[in-house]
Every structure is written in C-alpha cells, then in structure tokens.
Amino acid sequence: MRRAPRIALTAAVLAGAGFAFLLWRGPEPGGIDDVYTAAFGPADLGPVSFETLARRASPNDALACPEDVCAAEPDFVTPVYDVPGARLREIVAEVATAEPGTEQVYAGLREEADRFLVRSRTMRFPDTVSARIYGAGPGRSRLALYSRSQIGYSDMGANRARLERWLDAIAARVAAEAGAAS
C-alpha cells in the first residue's frame, strides 16, 4: 500500500516537470503555444462585428465602445478623439505593441480594423484584442476595443484591466498630441 502514494507523487512530479518544460519552450516548436493550439485551436480568435457583437456568458471578456455603435453593453464608453482615424489607429497599435507579450496579428488594408494577440506572462494564455476605428468628422475619430480570452471561464479581470490601461495610454497620447499642436 505504501507504493501507491510514491507512484502518485512520482507521476505528479513528472507531469509538473513536463508542464514546466512546455512553458519554458513557450513559442518554440513543441512548446506550450503548440499545446494550446492543439487543444483549443488557433490563438487568434478572429474578427468581430461590433455592431452585432454578443458578449460571452463567461466573465472572460471586456468591451470598450463608443455610444450607439455596439449591440452589447460595453464596460467602457469611449470618447470622440481629436485625431484623424489613421493617426488614432497608429496610436492604438503603438500602445498595444508596447505591452509585453503583445503582437499585431491582423491589420485590415481596406478597413479600420486590427487584431492583437496578447499572451499572459507566466502561463502564456492567449487573448485576442480586436480594435476598430470609426470616423467622427474631420480630424476626429472613435474607437472600439474587444478583448477576450481563448482559455478558461474567468480571466480574473485581466481583459478589463488591459482595456483600461490601453484606453488611459491612448487618451494620454492623444492629449499630448493635441497639446503639442496648440
């Protein structure tokens, strides 16, 4: 009977070591990213239509949207930014890719839409952030962002915190440019 606990402990140690090895390899072939793709599908969850978006039933997404654009209730209502849409799009990309573990995975050529893949630091869980720019008159634009997790039921507020950070940084950059232009 004493062998069973030893066998269980040995199996747990080996499984833990194997998982640590996968995390260590990360994005390399045979790393945890490949395991997540095999188990859950591609990390990039694809495009969304903000006008028809239905929020998830699970608490692992966050939405920032201008008034009267999104079908779903946003966590944040975004303002009208005093920069042209092309510049706002550049600012969003700069803010997004400045965050560790974030890469741009899609840039629409004929649309004002981009997607970013964000991986958590420790476990490398993938989240997809969709961004869409809307015109708001000459020299002005609006922004919608939707951040959602691929894995797990709850994200412990990670998507909401991310959008809050990005929106604060975007607003600061837009304000700095407006101040410099004055």
N, C-alpha and C positions, 0 to 999 in steps of 0.2 A: 504494500500500500504506500510505502514511502517513495517509491519510484514515480508515481503519478504526479506529485507536486513538482518533482525535479524535471520531469519531462515537460510539464506545462510551463515552468519557469524558463527552461531552455528554449522552448518554442516561442515564448513571448520575447525573449532577448533577441533571438534570431530575426523575428518579424520586425522588432524595433530597429535593429541594425540595418535590415533591408530597406525599411522606410527611410531611415536617416541617409542611407546611400543614395536613394532616389532623389531626396531633397537636395543633397549635396550636388548631384549631377544637374539638377534644375532643368534648364532649357536644352542641355546637350542631348543628343540621341540616346534614348534609353533612360532618360531622367523622368522626374515626376510630371513634367509637362506632357510627355508622351503617354504616361499612365492616365492622367486626367482626360486627355483626348480620346483614348481608347474606351474609357469608362463613361464619359459624359458627352462626347462629341467635340467638334471644333470650339476652341476657346472664344472666338468672336461669335457672338450670338446673332449678328446680322442687323439689318436696318429696322427702324421702327417708323411708323407714321404717327406723328404727334397728334394729328387731328382725329385719329381714330383709336389711339392708344388706350388699352385697358390695363390697369395696374394689376400686379400679381396679388394673389391671396396671401402669399407668404411675405413676411417683413424683411425682404432682402433686395429692395429696390428703392430708388429715390428719384423724384421728378422736380425739375425746375422749368417753369414755362411762363410765357407772357400771358396776360389776361386774354380770354376769348380765343385761345389757339388750341389748347389741349382738351381732349374729350375727358380725360381723367383729372381728378383733383390733385394739383401739384403740392409738393412740400414747400416750395418756394415760388413766389411770383416774381418774375424777372422784370426789370425796368426797361425803358427805352434808353439805349446807349447813344451818346452823342459822337458816334464814329460811324463811317460808312460800313456796310456789311462785310466787304472784303477785308477791311482792317480788323473788325471785330473777330472775324474768323481766324486771322493770323494771331491775334491776342489769345484766343481760346487755345489754339494749337501750342503756343509758347507756354502758357500756364500749364496745360495738360502734360506736355512732354518734359517740363521741368521737374515734375514729381517723379521720384524714383520708382522704377518698375512699370513705367507707362510708355507705350509706344503707339504711334498712329498706325492703324491697320487699314483705314479706308479714307480716301479723300475724293468726294464727288467732283467730277470735272464740270458737269453742267448743272449741278445743284449746289446749294449752300449747305452741304451736309458732310460731316466727318464722323469717324468712329475711332475710339481709342481702346486699347486693351491694357488693363491695369492688373498687375499681379501683386498679391499681398507679400510682404517681406519674408515671413517665416515659412508659411505653408505653400506659397506661390499659387493661391486660389485665384482663378481668373475672373475679372469683372469686365463688362463691356459698357463703355460710356458713349452714347450717341449724342451728337451735337448738331443743331440745325439753326441757321441764321435766317431771320425774316426781315425784309426791308420795312422801314418805318418813315419813309420820306427822305428827302435829300440830306445826305450826311448823317443819317440816323439809322439804327437797326435794333432788332430784338433777338433774343437768344432762348433756345430751349435745350435742355440737357436731360438725359435719362440714363441713370447708372443702375446696372442690375448685375447680380451675382449669377454665376453659372452653377455653383455647387452649394448645397446646403439650404436649409429652411430659413435660418436667420443669419444676418451678417453682423449682428451686434452694433448696428448703426454706422457701419463703415461707408456705405454708399451715401447716406445722408451727410455724414461728416465730410466726405470727399467733395460733394457738390457745394457745401457751404464754404470750404476752403477755396475751391476754384472760383466761385462767384465773388468772394471777397477779393481775391487776387485780380480777377478780371476788372472789377469795379475800380480797384486802385490803379491799375494800368490805364484804364480809360480816363480816369480823373487826372492822372499825371500828364497824359497827352493833351487833355483839354486845357490844363494849367499852363503847359508849355506853349500852346498855340495862342494863349491870351497875351 
